[in-house]
């Protein structure tokens, strides 16, 4: 496999303290910065489903709570693996139970998305 691109993203969940929601936002932020315009030319007769491999390393405060399937669904192409790791950030915010808050914390996630081409 050849590395095609690496991009980073940041995501937060201001209400609900949901590390998966923050991880999904971080993954979306990373891919929104990338235009893989040469991908089809590089693949030629290849498939974006079988020949594109994506690794999303997601740093959050509680990696064991990340729903990797939900995060993988953010990516429109490729075979995706999501690797939650310890990191991210939890900071004080404002607790508004009507918004789904269990406490006053805000969860932040950082994503490093690497796209590989299987050629």
N, C-alpha and C positions, 0 to 999 in steps of 0.2 A: 504494500500500500504506500502511496505517496501522500504526504501532507499537502493539502490544497490551501487551507486558510485557518487562522486562529483568531478568534474575536472574543471580547469580554463584554459582559453586561451586568447591570445592577437592577435588582428588584426589591420591592418592599411590600409588606402587608401592614398598613397603618392600623387596621382594626381586625381583630380576630386572632392575631398571633399565629397565623398559619404559615409554617415554613414552606409548605408545598406551593401555596399561592405566591409567596415571595420568590421561590425558585422558578416557577413558570414565568413570572414577569422578568426575571433576570435572563432566562433563556431567550424570551421574545426580544428583549432589549439587545442582546448580542446579535441575533440573526437580523434584526432590523437595521443594523449597521453594515451588513454585508450584502453585496450583490455578486452572486456567483455566475456572472454573465458568460464566462468562458467554460463553464462546466459541461454543457452539451457538446461543444466543439472538442473538448478534451476527451470526453467519453466516446465520441463518434457513434458507434453502433451499440454502445453500452447502455445500461439502464440506471436511472437515478435511484431506483429502489434497491437493486442488488449490488451496484458498483460504487455507491456512495455510503461511506461509513462515518457516523457522527458520534463523537464522544463529548458529552456534556458533564463537566466536573462542576458541581454546585456546592459552594461553601455556605453552610447555614449553622445556626447555633445548635440545632437538634437534628443531625443528619439521619438518625434512625426514624424520624417522623416524616421524611420526604416520601411522597407517593411517586415513585419513579415512572410508573406508567403514565400518570397525568402529565408529568414534565416531558416525557418523550413525545406525547401527542402534539406538543407545540411545534415540532419540526415537520415541515411539509414533505420532505423527501428523505430517503436513505434508511439505513439500518442504524438505529439509535441506541446507544447505551448511556445511561444516566448514572453517574457516580457521585453520590452525596458524600461530602467530607466535612469535618469539623471546621468551623470558621464563621463567617458572616458576622452579624452584629445584632445585639438586642439593646435598645435604648428606651428610656422613659418617654411615654407619649401622654395621651389623654384617654381615660376609660369612659366610654359611652356605651353602656350595655345594649341600647337600641341598635347600634352598629355592629353588634356581634362580639364586642370586647369581653374577654374574661378577666383581663387586668389592663394596666395602662402601658404595656410594652409594645414597641414597634419592632418587627422582625425585618432584617435586611439580609439579602442573599447576593452572592457574587457568582457569576457563571463564567467559565472558560470553555468555549465551544471550539472544538477542533474538527474540521472536515477533512476526511481522507478519501482518496480515489483509489479504488481497487483495480489498478492497471499496471 
